[in-house]
Amino acid sequence: MTDLEDKVREEVGKVKDPETGQSFAEMQMITSVKEEEAGTVKVEFIPTSPFCPIAFKLASDIKAAAKTVPGVKKALVFCRGHMMEQQINEMTNK
């Protein structure tokens, strides 16, 4: 794992799930952080349920947190295992 990947994983892990009050790290929701190219990171997460009503918000919160890390120029966030996964990913990464 690169230094940037470590920093992004740490930062997005601090995001709190508004329903439980737990961090994404505590809930093990972040499944992957990968530096695709210099300054571009790809983060994958799994919401707590395939029908999670706030999955769009969670994706947006993860993207915002990733972009606060120095060195990140672009953050791509992908939801996995949600019934609206495709729509969430399209809207989050447009």
Backbone torsions as a table, in degrees:
resi	resn	phi	psi	omega
1	MET	NA	135.3	179.5
2	THR	-77.2	165.8	178.3
3	ASP	-60.3	-41.6	179.7
4	LEU	-64.2	-41.8	178.2
5	GLU	-60.6	-42.4	178.1
6	ASP	-59.9	-45.8	-178.2
7	LYS	-65.7	-40.5	178.8
8	VAL	-67.0	-44.9	178.9
9	ARG	-58.5	-41.8	179.3
10	GLU	-64.0	-45.0	-177.2
11	GLU	-68.1	-46.5	-179.6
12	VAL	-70.1	-24.9	176.5
13	GLY	-66.6	-20.1	179.5
14	LYS	-80.3	-16.8	-179.3
15	VAL	-60.8	136.1	-177.7
16	LYS	-98.5	139.2	172.3
17	ASP	-77.5	118.4	-176.7
18	PRO	-64.4	-21.6	-179.6
19	GLU	-79.5	-35.8	-176.2
20	THR	-106.7	-22.3	-176.0
21	GLY	79.9	0.6	179.3
22	GLN	-91.0	155.1	177.3
23	SER	-77.8	159.8	178.1
24	PHE	-63.3	-31.9	177.4
25	ALA	-65.2	-45.6	179.1
26	GLU	-60.9	-37.0	-177.8
27	MET	-87.9	-3.7	-179.7
28	GLN	54.4	45.0	-179.0
29	MET	-85.6	-23.8	-179.7
30	ILE	-85.2	115.0	-176.0
31	THR	-97.0	-23.8	-176.5
32	SER	-157.1	138.7	170.0
33	VAL	-133.6	120.2	-175.6
34	LYS	-135.8	132.8	174.3
35	GLU	-85.4	106.1	-176.4
36	GLU	-70.0	-43.8	174.9
37	GLU	-153.5	172.3	-175.1
38	ALA	-53.4	117.8	176.8
39	GLY	85.0	-4.1	179.0
40	THR	-114.0	119.9	179.2
41	VAL	-115.3	146.7	176.9
42	LYS	-116.5	123.7	-179.6
43	VAL	-117.7	131.3	176.0
44	GLU	-115.8	141.4	178.5
45	PHE	-142.3	158.7	176.2
46	ILE	-120.0	119.8	177.5
47	PRO	-68.0	168.3	-175.5
48	THR	-66.7	-19.7	-179.1
49	SER	-150.1	150.4	177.1
50	PRO	-64.7	-13.0	-179.2
51	PHE	-116.0	16.5	-177.1
52	CYS	-48.7	119.4	-175.4
53	PRO	-72.6	-13.5	-177.8
54	ILE	-114.5	22.2	-178.0
55	ALA	-59.9	-36.2	176.9
56	PHE	-61.3	-44.2	179.5
57	LYS	-64.7	-41.6	179.5
58	LEU	-60.5	-43.9	178.9
59	ALA	-61.6	-42.8	179.1
60	SER	-64.5	-41.6	178.9
61	ASP	-64.4	-39.9	178.8
62	ILE	-64.7	-44.8	-179.7
63	LYS	-61.4	-45.4	179.6
64	ALA	-61.3	-42.5	-179.8
65	ALA	-65.4	-43.1	-179.5
66	ALA	-61.8	-38.8	-177.3
67	LYS	-71.2	-13.1	177.8
68	THR	-80.1	-13.8	-177.7
69	VAL	-75.9	124.5	178.0
70	PRO	-56.6	132.7	-179.5
71	GLY	101.8	-15.8	178.5
72	VAL	-87.1	117.1	177.4
73	LYS	-94.8	-32.5	-177.7
74	LYS	-145.4	134.9	177.6
75	ALA	-121.0	125.3	175.5
76	LEU	-108.0	129.4	-176.9
77	VAL	-122.7	129.4	-178.6
78	PHE	-125.3	125.2	175.2
79	CYS	-86.1	139.3	177.7
80	ARG	-125.6	144.6	173.9
81	GLY	76.7	23.1	178.5
82	HIS	-115.9	146.7	-177.9
83	MET	-63.1	-23.2	178.8
84	MET	-112.5	28.2	-176.8
85	GLU	-50.6	-47.4	-177.1
86	GLN	-61.9	-45.8	-179.4
87	GLN	-65.5	-41.8	179.2
88	ILE	-60.9	-46.9	-178.0
89	ASN	-65.4	-40.5	178.4
90	GLU	-63.9	-46.8	-177.8
91	MET	-68.6	-37.3	-177.6
92	THR	-71.1	-30.9	-172.6
93	ASN	-110.8	15.4	-179.8
94	LYS	-78.1	NA	NA
